[in-house]
Structures are given as C-alpha cells and as structure tokens.
Amino acid sequence: MRTVIHMEPEDDFRPVLRMIESDIGIQSSNYKEDYLKRRVQSRMRMNEVHTYRDYLLLLRGNPPEQEALKNGLTINVTKFWRDPPVFDAIRRDIIPELRRRKKAIRIWSAGCATGEEPYTVAIIAHETSIMNKDLKFTIFASDIDEEALMKAKEGVYHKKALENLSNAQVRRHFTERTDGKFEVKPHLRGYVRFSRHDLMSGIPVTSHLDMVLCRNVTIYFTEHQKDELARMVAPALTAGGHYVIGKTEYLSRDFERLYEPVNQMQKIYRKRA
Ligand SMILES: C[S@@+](CC[C@H](N)C(=O)[O-])C[C@H]1O[C@@H](n2cnc3c(N)ncnc32)[C@H](O)[C@@H]1O
C-alpha cells in the first residue's frame, strides 16, 4: 500500500532543501524543485514518514538515511573503488579464496551505471592475473539505463571519478586524453561484457557466478522487490558464491537461510551450501 504524503501548508520543504545543501553536500539549485521533492517523497514513503518536518527529524544525525537520500538524488552516480573498504575486502579476502579453488572466475556487476564498478573489478582481476597467469576472469555488467550503458562502453571518465585510485593504477589502466579525460585501456575492456538488463525481470543475466555485486541499486525497490532480487541472485551463484550489496542496503532476515555474512560491515554475503 502506498503511504500518503500530506502536504500541509505549514509543512515547509525549505528546511529539507537547506539540509540537502549543508549535510548532503548537493547544490540544490542545480535541480528543479519538483524533481527534488519527488526524490525526497520517495525516501519518505520508504520510511513511512508523512511530512517533510518528520522526514527532517529522521534525516538529522542519521548518516545511513543521508547516504540513501544522496543516492536517490544522484541516481547514476558512481565512482571507481566506491566505498574503498568494500573493494579492499574483495581484493584481500574474496578473490584469493576464489583463486584457490577456481581457474575461471565469473562476476556480475548488476546495476553498473556508467561502468566504474565493473572496471574497478577488472582492475582487481588484472592485478590478480599478473601473478596467476592461468586464471581467467569474466565480468558481466548490466543496467536498465541505455544512456548510462553507452557511457560505460565508451569508458571515458573525468579525473574526479578516479580519485580513489592510486597514481600507479591510473597510469597502468587509463590513457589521459588531450581533453583532460581518462580512457580505460583495452586490457581492462577485455574483461567486461555489458548488456541491458532489468533486475526486476526475475531472471539473472547469466549463471555459475562466483560473485554478484548489486550495490546502491535498490533505493526505489519495495521490500518485496528487494526480496525477489535476493531470491533471484541465489540460484545464479555457484556454491559458496558471494553477494555484495550497498552499505546502506540490507538483506531481510528471511534470507539468513540462503546467505551467511562474510563481512557484515561491508555487506558481503556468501551463499550457503
Ligand atoms: C547509483 S547507481 C549504482 C552504480 C554502482 N552499482 C555503484 O554502487 O556505484 C544505480 C544504478 O541502478 C540502475 N538501476 C535502477 N533500477 C534498475 C533495474 N530495475 N534494473 C537494472 N538496473 C537498475 C540505475 O539505472 C543506476 O544506473
């Protein structure tokens, strides 16, 4: 059932706008007010809050909700090595474990937006393969948004998107163009297969996956849709395969029989045997 949001005359949106500027760090004048209201109202529905005043109270001193609203306002926003501890954990803990028992590793970046996430995984794959020549990685990357996918295939980025990478990684994996942008080198492109795919279709892009990253995608999904997604991913994973979700996302308790946490903090789960 949809939550009704009451627009009382005294329920002023301006304090929310000020909060978006000061605490979330988004220049609200860059967006139409209607657009901002729609996004804020979507978060209000998710939280079952009915007035801007109550939402503001919820937002104050609540970093996870601030992050969720930020994601909602900047729907395609992503960057290389977004949330560094997650990708550090994947590189340090998950990939070595997979490497010990597999020769071909298959990974799906579901909701890949403009490609920074699958190319980040490709960087990890490439750096792992240097020491393990017989290892093969395939990275499937999908999104519902054709425009985002086109940019992903182009693989050309502003410097800001690369700020979590080391200088050595930038030099190794990108070519700096004359317009100051950075283009991913062919060796990274070679790992990634892009396709358009709707995560609500109930069907995965492929199967026998060793890891599925579905991060910062489900902000507009209902609880039911989130559950359906987690249910759809499980059979596509190999035994012991990993499911990685966003820092502000969560798996409902019903899924404890399907997935066990490997790194609770970084929201990395493993399919149970
Ligand atoms: C904020 S981006 C996340 C990008 C990346 N996963 C990350 O964490 O940086 C969210 C992406 O989810 C995609 N998305 C939203 N609903 C989707 C759906 N039903 N199926 C596939 N992709 C979807 C959007 O198009 C958007 O590109």
The ligand as a Gaussian input file, in Angstrom:
#p B3LYP/6-31G(d) Opt

LIG

0 1
 C       23.626000       4.670000      -8.015000
 S       23.842000       3.629000      -9.404000
 C       24.880000       2.372000      -8.693000
 C       26.100000       2.084000      -9.508000
 C       27.082000       1.109000      -8.859000
 N       26.469000      -0.169000      -8.612000
 C       27.658000       1.682000      -7.582000
 O       27.359000       1.198000      -6.498000
 O       28.406000       2.659000      -7.671000
 C       22.281000       2.783000      -9.552000
 C       22.057000       2.150000     -10.904000
 O       20.993000       1.182000     -10.780000
 C       20.321000       1.152000     -12.008000
 N       19.009000       0.524000     -11.835000
 C       17.932000       1.003000     -11.160000
 N       16.897000       0.162000     -11.279000
 C       17.331000      -0.895000     -12.046000
 C       16.716000      -2.086000     -12.519000
 N       15.451000      -2.383000     -12.248000
 N       17.456000      -2.921000     -13.272000
 C       18.749000      -2.643000     -13.568000
 N       19.372000      -1.530000     -13.150000
 C       18.678000      -0.663000     -12.391000
 C       20.237000       2.628000     -12.384000
 O       19.973000       2.788000     -13.772000
 C       21.598000       3.138000     -11.956000
 O       22.499000       3.142000     -13.032000

